[in-house]
Amino acid sequence: MPLPTPPPGPVQITVVESEACHFCADAHQALAVLAVRYPMSVESVDVRSDAGRTLMAKHRAPMSPLVLVEGAYFSSGRLPRRKLEKLLSARHADAGTAAATTDGAVRRG
């Protein structure tokens, strides 16, 4: 009998932000609202740090905040809330479907 696959952990979101950035503050506010419905882990990185400069250069982000989802470029500048919510919703639905499929396989086994 196959072991059930555990659901994926929280979505890893990285925000590369700069000081006194209103788009950065807006991104954190949006993420706080979305975190109520979707499990996520948010890491903030200062754009002036070595890691921040490296990420900005790697993803060629023209402005802060640079937002990465699971390490992949998502946005730069104002956070597109609806686009992010759509992505999180799809990932959450996929995890639920995988868990339901695994549960069903275990029950039949």
Secondary structure by P-SEA (a helix, b strand, c coil): ccccccccccbbbbbbcccccaaaaaaaaaaaaaaacccbbbbbbbcccaaaaaaaaaaccccccccccccccccccccaaaaaaaaaaaaaaaaaaaaaaaaaaaaac
